Amino acid sequence: MIFDRIKPLDQILATAEKKGLKRQLNAFDLTMLGIGAIIGTGIFVLTSVAANKAGPGMMYSFVIAGIVCALTALIYAEIAAMVPVAGSAYTYSYAVLGELIAWMVGWALILEYAVAAGAVAVGWSGYANGFLANHGIGLPIALTAGPGDTITLPDGTTANGGFNLIACLISLLITGLLILGTSKSAKFTALLVLVKVAALTAFIVVAFPSVTHANFEPMLPNGWGTPLSGNGVLGAAASIFFAYVGFDAVSTAAEETKNPNRNVPIGLIGSLAICTVFYLLVSYAAIGTTGAQPGGVLSQSKEPLAFVLRNLGHPQLGDWVAWSAIIALPSVILMMIYGQTRILFTMSRDGLMPKIFSDIHAKFHTPHKVTLITGIAVSLFAAMFPVDALADISNSGTLFAFLVVAIGVMALRVTDPGRARPFRTPMVWVVGPLAVIGCTLLFFCLGWYTIKLFLIWAVIGLGVYFLYARSRSVLAHGERKE
């Protein structure tokens, strides 16, 4: 049978207990971690993408995406409190639904982390290139975007990119730092969170007085949109979902959290709530001051928030917001690449990926080979593709993983009802199905092109599993990884 391999939940817990990671994070730490992981390219860059799809209706898109994430966060809170280990959707799926589903989730998480890292790098390059150009030292147009991207020039004409040099270089730089073992301390992460929050707060305070309600008309120029169209409010919600991705990083810190049954749910829901409020205020201010009609100036900007402030006559503040993005966004790239390498490392330890992925550098004590391979792949994604395409492809993998976790938590309620649940998802038989429906709806609203790419990726994944991974799995030989 192909669904017969399940890594026992008790074994995962026993392994985590043996490793004995120190529990030192509290609810505030987790909330800051969540905010740090969430606020990034989504709000700093994808505001323009959402404007192009939904116009002023993108405010509804933020709400829809936020609700779906909130439902998923409640589901994550239960499984993270039950299995407080340094894992992810891959680990949860292995324990509940078996190896094949876990493999597919791990395969999909490559889209969430590696492709997302590329998207953040492209978003970062938009601010970096814009800052350089505004100070007379911009790169040639061909080196500021990938061949699939279109750049709007100051005179209103457009040009195609060739190779996004800065996005490629920042990806390789962060890869090098990860190989050397450079890590983010809690204080450094908190500092970057404060930088991003301060930038968004300054944007809101300065832009709000200039809001003109006429800029909200028409509110829904492309309507609500339909599945497979990738347009309208639902299409924008599917894209802007990227703005919330990262909250699941809170669940991966459960093993190092004091009182995880209380603090993990607070971190998950708290970080989402705070970010949702910021997102709504920022999108309202951006729309109200500049307008957000599809094809308009805001929808074409690579650095929309800085553009709005410069357009309002605050060039220095616009530069400061750009600098905030330039300073803070690389930490998100680091988190994404870090997360990807650790998932591949874990899959390698389980025998599902090549053994070199779990090789540790003798001096730096990091998984250097898988980090280098991942970093090169991310740098190429960033150099060649536009941010909206990368974000949508990343969302497809994330939505699939979230959907599987929701199904897994409900399945565990049936198959193991007596297991201790420090946090129980309220009304799980309402929240769970709604999370599944929400993730499914947003998945199909990504557009047919993105869905086709995901299906091709999934088919390749199944081929790799049955031709390579299944026979090499440690569970295939009756072994138990401790």
C-alpha positions as CSV (number, residue, x, y, z in Angstrom):
1,M,0.0,0.0,0.0
2,I,1.2,3.5,-0.7
3,F,-0.4,5.1,2.4
4,D,1.0,2.6,4.9
5,R,4.0,4.6,6.1
6,I,3.3,6.9,9.0
7,K,5.9,8.2,11.4
8,P,4.4,7.8,14.9
9,L,3.5,10.9,16.7
10,D,4.9,9.6,19.9
11,Q,8.2,9.0,18.2
12,I,8.4,12.6,17.0
13,L,7.6,13.8,20.5
14,A,10.2,11.5,22.1
15,T,12.9,12.7,19.7
16,A,12.1,16.3,20.5
17,E,12.2,15.5,24.2
18,K,15.6,13.8,23.9
19,K,17.1,16.8,22.0
20,G,15.8,19.0,24.8
21,L,15.7,22.4,23.2
22,K,15.4,25.1,25.8
23,R,12.0,26.6,26.1
24,Q,12.6,30.4,26.4
25,L,10.2,32.2,24.1
26,N,7.1,33.9,25.4
27,A,3.9,35.2,23.7
28,F,5.6,38.6,22.9
29,D,8.6,36.9,21.4
30,L,6.3,34.7,19.2
31,T,4.2,37.7,18.1
32,M,7.3,39.6,17.1
33,L,8.6,36.6,15.3
34,G,5.3,36.3,13.4
35,I,5.2,40.0,12.5
36,G,8.8,39.8,11.4
37,A,8.0,36.9,9.1
38,I,4.7,38.3,7.8
39,I,5.5,42.0,7.0
40,G,7.6,42.0,3.9
41,T,7.2,41.9,0.2
42,G,3.4,41.5,0.5
43,I,2.7,45.0,1.7
44,F,5.8,46.8,0.5
45,V,5.5,45.5,-3.1
46,L,2.3,43.5,-3.9
47,T,0.1,46.5,-3.1
48,S,0.7,47.5,-6.8
49,V,-0.1,43.9,-8.0
50,A,-3.4,43.9,-6.0
51,A,-4.3,47.3,-7.4
52,N,-3.8,46.1,-11.0
53,K,-6.1,43.1,-10.3
54,A,-8.8,44.6,-8.1
55,G,-8.4,48.4,-8.0
56,P,-9.7,49.9,-4.7
57,G,-11.4,46.6,-4.1
58,M,-8.1,45.3,-3.0
59,M,-9.1,46.3,0.5
60,Y,-11.6,43.5,0.4
61,S,-8.8,41.2,-0.8
62,F,-6.8,41.9,2.3
63,V,-9.8,41.0,4.5
64,I,-10.5,37.8,2.6
65,A,-6.9,36.6,2.7
66,G,-6.7,37.6,6.3
67,I,-9.8,35.5,7.2
68,V,-8.5,32.4,5.4
69,C,-5.2,32.8,7.3
70,A,-6.9,33.3,10.6
71,L,-8.9,30.1,10.1
72,T,-5.7,28.2,9.2
73,A,-3.9,29.8,12.2
74,L,-6.4,28.3,14.6
75,I,-5.8,24.9,13.0
76,Y,-2.1,25.3,13.2
77,A,-2.4,26.3,16.9
78,E,-3.9,22.9,17.7
79,I,-1.3,20.8,16.0
80,A,1.6,23.0,17.1
81,A,0.6,22.8,20.7
82,M,0.1,19.0,20.4
83,V,3.4,18.5,18.7
84,P,5.6,21.3,20.0
85,V,8.7,20.4,17.9
86,A,10.8,22.4,15.5
87,G,8.8,21.1,12.5
88,S,6.5,22.3,9.8
89,A,3.5,21.1,7.7
90,Y,5.8,18.3,6.4
91,T,6.4,16.9,9.9
92,Y,2.7,17.2,10.9
93,S,1.7,15.4,7.7
94,Y,4.2,12.6,8.2
95,A,2.7,12.0,11.6
96,V,-0.9,12.0,10.6
97,L,-1.4,11.3,6.9
98,G,1.7,9.3,6.1
99,E,4.8,9.5,3.9
100,L,3.3,10.0,0.5
101,I,1.2,13.0,1.6
102,A,4.1,14.3,3.7
103,W,6.3,14.1,0.6
104,M,3.8,16.0,-1.5
105,V,3.6,18.6,1.3
106,G,7.4,18.9,1.5
107,W,7.6,19.1,-2.3
108,A,4.9,21.9,-2.2
109,L,6.8,23.7,0.5
110,I,9.7,24.2,-2.0
111,L,7.3,26.5,-3.7
112,E,6.4,28.2,-0.5
113,Y,10.0,28.8,0.7
114,A,12.4,28.8,-2.2
115,V,10.1,30.6,-4.7
116,A,8.9,33.0,-2.0
117,A,12.5,33.8,-1.2
118,G,13.0,34.7,-4.9
119,A,9.8,36.9,-4.8
120,V,11.0,38.8,-1.8
121,A,14.4,39.3,-3.4
122,V,12.7,40.7,-6.5
123,G,10.5,43.0,-4.3
124,W,13.7,44.1,-2.5
125,S,15.4,44.9,-5.8
126,G,12.5,47.1,-6.8
127,Y,13.1,49.4,-3.8
128,A,16.9,49.2,-4.2
129,N,16.8,50.0,-7.9
130,G,14.3,52.8,-7.3
131,F,16.5,54.3,-4.6
132,L,19.6,54.2,-6.8
133,A,17.7,55.6,-9.8
134,N,16.3,58.5,-7.7
135,H,19.9,59.4,-6.7
136,G,21.3,59.3,-10.3
137,I,23.2,56.0,-10.0
138,G,20.6,53.5,-11.4
139,L,21.6,50.4,-13.2
140,P,20.8,49.9,-16.9
141,I,17.1,48.9,-17.4
142,A,18.1,45.5,-18.7
143,L,19.7,44.7,-15.3
144,T,16.8,45.8,-13.1
145,A,14.3,43.1,-13.9
146,G,14.0,39.7,-15.4
147,P,13.1,38.9,-19.0
148,G,9.5,38.2,-18.1
149,D,9.0,41.6,-16.4
150,T,8.0,44.9,-17.8
151,I,9.4,48.2,-16.5
152,T,7.5,51.5,-16.8
153,L,10.0,54.3,-17.7
154,P,9.7,57.9,-16.5
155,D,8.3,59.0,-19.8
156,G,5.5,56.5,-19.6
157,T,6.9,54.0,-22.1
158,T,7.7,50.4,-21.1
159,A,10.7,48.1,-21.6
160,N,11.4,44.5,-20.9
161,G,14.1,43.5,-18.4
162,G,16.9,41.1,-19.0
163,F,18.5,40.0,-15.8
164,N,17.6,41.2,-12.3
165,L,21.2,41.7,-11.1
166,I,20.5,43.1,-7.6
167,A,17.9,40.4,-6.8
168,C,20.4,37.7,-7.8
169,L,23.2,39.2,-5.8
170,I,21.2,39.7,-2.6
171,S,20.1,36.0,-2.8
172,L,23.7,34.8,-3.2
173,L,24.9,37.1,-0.4
174,I,22.3,35.8,2.1
175,T,23.2,32.2,1.0
176,G,26.8,32.9,1.9
177,L,25.8,34.2,5.3
178,L,23.7,31.1,6.0
179,I,26.6,28.8,5.0
180,L,28.9,30.7,7.4
181,G,26.4,30.2,10.2
182,T,25.2,33.8,10.6
183,S,21.9,33.7,12.4
184,K,19.3,36.2,13.6
185,S,19.2,36.9,17.3
186,A,15.9,37.7,19.0
187,K,17.0,41.3,19.5
188,F,18.0,41.7,15.9
189,T,14.7,40.3,14.7
190,A,12.8,42.6,17.0
191,L,14.8,45.6,15.8
192,L,13.9,44.8,12.2
193,V,10.3,44.4,13.1
194,L,10.4,47.8,14.7
195,V,11.9,49.3,11.5
196,K,9.2,47.9,9.3
197,V,6.4,48.8,11.7
198,A,7.8,52.4,12.1
199,A,8.0,52.7,8.3
200,L,4.4,51.6,7.8
201,T,3.2,53.8,10.7
202,A,4.9,56.9,9.2
203,F,3.3,56.1,5.8
204,I,-0.1,55.9,7.4
205,V,0.3,59.1,9.4
206,V,1.6,61.1,6.4
207,A,-0.8,59.7,3.8
208,F,-4.1,59.7,5.7
209,P,-4.7,63.5,5.7
210,S,-4.5,63.4,1.9
211,V,-7.1,60.7,1.3
212,T,-9.7,61.7,-1.3
213,H,-12.8,59.5,-1.4
214,A,-13.1,60.1,-5.1
215,N,-10.1,57.8,-5.6
216,F,-12.2,54.9,-4.4
217,E,-14.5,55.1,-7.4
218,P,-15.2,52.8,-9.0
219,M,-14.6,50.5,-6.1
220,L,-14.7,47.2,-8.1
221,P,-13.4,48.0,-11.6
222,N,-12.8,44.3,-12.3
223,G,-15.6,43.0,-10.2
224,W,-15.2,40.2,-7.6
225,G,-13.6,37.9,-10.1
226,T,-14.1,34.2,-10.7
227,P,-12.1,31.0,-10.1
228,L,-9.4,30.4,-12.7
229,S,-9.5,34.1,-13.9
230,G,-6.8,35.3,-11.6
231,N,-8.5,38.7,-11.6
232,G,-10.9,40.9,-9.6
233,V,-11.1,40.9,-5.8
234,L,-10.7,37.2,-5.5
235,G,-7.7,37.1,-7.8
236,A,-6.1,39.9,-5.8
237,A,-6.9,38.0,-2.6
238,A,-5.1,35.0,-3.9
239,S,-2.1,37.1,-4.8
240,I,-2.1,39.2,-1.6
241,F,-2.3,36.0,0.4
242,F,1.5,36.2,0.0
243,A,1.4,39.2,2.4
244,Y,0.3,36.9,5.2
245,V,2.6,33.9,4.6
246,G,5.1,33.6,7.4
247,F,2.7,33.3,10.3
248,D,3.3,29.5,10.2
249,A,6.9,30.3,11.2
250,V,5.5,30.8,14.7
251,S,4.5,27.1,14.9
252,T,8.0,26.0,14.0
253,A,9.2,27.7,17.2
254,A,6.8,25.7,19.4
255,E,9.6,23.5,20.7
256,E,11.4,26.5,22.1
257,T,8.3,28.1,23.6
258,K,7.4,28.3,27.2
259,N,3.8,27.1,27.8
260,P,3.2,26.5,24.1
261,N,-0.5,25.6,24.6
262,R,-1.0,29.3,25.6
263,N,1.7,31.2,23.8
264,V,1.7,29.6,20.4
265,P,-2.0,30.5,19.7
266,I,-1.4,34.0,21.0
267,G,1.6,34.4,18.7
268,L,-0.2,33.0,15.7
269,I,-3.4,35.0,16.1
270,G,-1.8,38.1,17.6
271,S,0.7,38.6,14.8
272,L,-2.0,38.0,12.2
273,A,-4.4,40.5,13.8
274,I,-1.7,43.2,14.1
275,C,-0.6,42.8,10.5
276,T,-4.2,42.8,9.2
277,V,-4.8,46.1,10.8
278,F,-1.7,47.6,9.3
279,Y,-2.5,46.2,5.9
280,L,-6.0,47.7,5.9
281,L,-4.7,51.1,7.0
282,V,-1.9,51.1,4.5
283,S,-4.0,50.0,1.6
284,Y,-6.7,52.6,2.5
285,A,-4.1,55.3,2.6
286,A,-2.4,54.3,-0.6
287,I,-5.7,54.0,-2.5
288,G,-7.1,57.3,-1.1
289,T,-4.1,59.4,-1.9
290,T,-3.0,58.1,-5.3
291,G,-5.9,56.0,-6.7
292,A,-5.6,52.3,-7.5
293,Q,-7.3,51.7,-10.8
294,P,-5.9,48.9,-12.9
295,G,-3.2,50.2,-15.2
296,G,-2.8,53.4,-13.1
297,V,0.5,54.8,-11.8
298,L,0.3,52.9,-8.4
299,S,-0.3,49.6,-10.1
300,Q,2.8,50.0,-12.3
301,S,5.2,51.0,-9.5
302,K,7.9,48.6,-8.3
303,E,8.1,50.5,-4.9
304,P,4.5,51.6,-4.4
305,L,4.7,52.9,-0.8
306,A,7.7,55.0,-1.5
307,F,6.1,56.2,-4.8
308,V,3.0,57.3,-2.9
309,L,5.0,59.4,-0.5
310,R,7.1,61.0,-3.2
311,N,3.9,61.7,-5.2
312,L,2.6,63.5,-2.1
313,G,5.6,65.8,-2.0
314,H,7.6,63.9,0.7
315,P,10.6,62.6,-1.3
316,Q,12.8,62.3,1.8
317,L,10.2,60.3,3.7
318,G,9.7,58.2,0.5
319,D,13.4,57.5,0.5
320,W,13.2,56.5,4.2
321,V,10.4,54.0,3.6
322,A,12.5,52.7,0.7
323,W,15.5,52.4,3.0
324,S,13.3,50.6,5.6
325,A,12.3,48.0,3.0
326,I,15.9,47.8,1.8
327,I,17.2,47.2,5.4
328,A,14.4,44.9,6.6
329,L,13.4,42.7,3.6
330,P,16.7,40.7,3.4
331,S,15.8,39.2,6.8
332,V,12.7,37.7,5.2
333,I,14.8,36.3,2.4
334,L,17.1,34.8,5.0
335,M,14.1,33.2,6.9
336,M,12.7,31.8,3.7
337,I,16.0,30.2,2.5
338,Y,16.7,29.0,6.1
339,G,13.3,27.4,6.3
340,Q,13.7,25.7,2.9
341,T,17.1,24.3,3.7
342,R,15.8,22.9,7.0
343,I,12.9,21.2,5.4
344,L,15.1,19.6,2.7
345,F,17.6,18.7,5.5
346,T,14.8,16.9,7.4
347,M,13.6,15.1,4.3
348,S,17.1,14.0,3.7
349,R,17.4,12.6,7.2
350,D,14.2,10.7,6.5
351,G,15.8,9.3,3.4
352,L,13.5,11.1,1.0
353,M,16.1,13.5,-0.4
354,P,19.8,12.9,-1.4
355,K,22.1,12.3,1.6
356,I,24.3,15.3,0.6
357,F,21.3,17.5,1.7
358,S,22.0,16.5,5.3
359,D,25.8,16.9,5.1
360,I,27.1,19.3,7.8
361,H,30.1,21.6,7.3
362,A,32.9,20.6,9.6
363,K,33.8,24.2,10.5
364,F,30.6,26.1,10.2
365,H,28.3,23.3,11.4
366,T,25.6,24.2,8.8
367,P,24.0,22.1,6.0
368,H,26.2,23.9,3.5
369,K,25.6,21.8,0.4
370,V,21.8,22.1,0.5
371,T,22.1,25.8,1.4
372,L,24.3,26.4,-1.6
373,I,22.0,24.5,-4.0
374,T,18.9,26.3,-2.6
375,G,20.6,29.7,-2.8
376,I,21.6,29.2,-6.4
377,A,18.1,28.2,-7.3
378,V,16.6,31.2,-5.5
379,S,19.1,33.6,-7.1
380,L,18.0,32.3,-10.6
381,F,14.3,32.6,-9.7
382,A,14.9,36.2,-8.6
383,A,17.0,37.1,-11.6
384,M,14.6,35.8,-14.2
385,F,11.0,36.1,-13.0
386,P,8.7,39.0,-12.0
387,V,7.5,39.3,-8.4
388,D,3.8,38.7,-9.1
389,A,4.4,35.4,-10.9
390,L,6.8,34.2,-8.2
391,A,4.3,35.2,-5.5
392,D,1.4,33.4,-7.1
393,I,3.5,30.2,-7.6
394,S,4.6,30.4,-4.0
395,N,1.0,30.8,-2.9
396,S,0.0,27.7,-4.7
397,G,2.4,25.5,-2.6
398,T,1.5,27.3,0.6
399,L,-2.3,26.9,0.1
400,F,-1.8,23.2,-0.6
401,A,0.2,22.8,2.6
402,F,-2.3,24.7,4.7
403,L,-5.1,22.7,3.3
404,V,-3.4,19.4,4.1
405,V,-2.7,20.5,7.7
406,A,-6.4,21.4,8.1
407,I,-7.4,18.0,6.9
408,G,-4.8,16.3,9.1
409,V,-6.0,18.1,12.3
410,M,-9.6,17.0,11.6
411,A,-8.4,13.5,10.8
412,L,-6.5,13.3,14.1
413,R,-9.7,14.3,16.0
414,V,-11.2,11.1,14.6
415,T,-8.3,8.7,14.7
416,D,-6.8,9.7,18.0
417,P,-9.5,11.5,20.0
418,G,-8.0,10.7,23.3
419,R,-4.6,12.4,22.8
420,A,-4.0,15.4,24.9
421,R,-4.7,18.7,23.1
422,P,-3.3,21.6,25.1
423,F,-5.0,23.9,22.7
424,R,-8.2,22.8,20.9
425,T,-9.3,24.6,17.8
426,P,-12.7,26.1,18.7
427,M,-15.6,24.7,16.6
428,V,-13.1,22.6,14.7
429,W,-15.9,21.0,12.5
430,V,-16.7,24.6,11.4
431,V,-13.3,26.2,11.4
432,G,-11.6,23.2,9.7
433,P,-14.0,22.9,6.7
434,L,-14.0,26.7,6.3
435,A,-10.2,26.7,6.2
436,V,-10.2,23.9,3.6
437,I,-12.8,25.8,1.5
438,G,-11.0,29.1,1.9
439,C,-7.6,27.6,0.8
440,T,-9.2,25.8,-2.1
441,L,-11.1,28.9,-3.3
442,L,-7.9,31.0,-3.2
443,F,-5.9,28.3,-4.9
444,F,-8.3,28.2,-7.8
445,C,-8.4,32.0,-7.9
446,L,-4.7,32.2,-8.6
447,G,-5.5,31.7,-12.3
448,W,-5.2,28.8,-14.6
449,Y,-1.6,29.5,-15.6
450,T,-0.4,29.2,-12.0
451,I,-2.5,26.1,-11.4
452,K,-1.0,24.4,-14.4
453,L,2.5,25.1,-13.1
454,F,1.6,23.7,-9.7
455,L,0.1,20.6,-11.3
456,I,3.2,20.1,-13.4
457,W,5.3,20.5,-10.3
458,A,3.1,18.0,-8.4
459,V,3.4,15.4,-11.2
460,I,7.2,15.8,-11.2
461,G,7.1,15.3,-7.4
462,L,5.1,12.1,-7.7
463,G,7.6,10.8,-10.2
464,V,10.6,11.7,-8.0
465,Y,8.9,10.0,-5.0
466,F,8.1,6.7,-6.7
467,L,11.3,6.5,-8.8
468,Y,13.7,7.7,-6.1
469,A,12.5,8.6,-2.7
470,R,10.1,5.8,-1.7
471,S,12.7,3.0,-2.0
472,R,15.3,5.0,-0.1
473,S,13.0,6.1,2.8
474,V,14.2,5.0,6.2
475,L,10.8,3.7,6.9
476,A,11.1,1.4,3.9
477,H,13.7,-0.6,5.8
478,G,11.9,-0.6,9.1
479,E,14.2,2.0,10.6
480,R,13.2,4.7,13.1
481,K,14.9,8.0,13.0
482,E,15.7,9.4,16.4
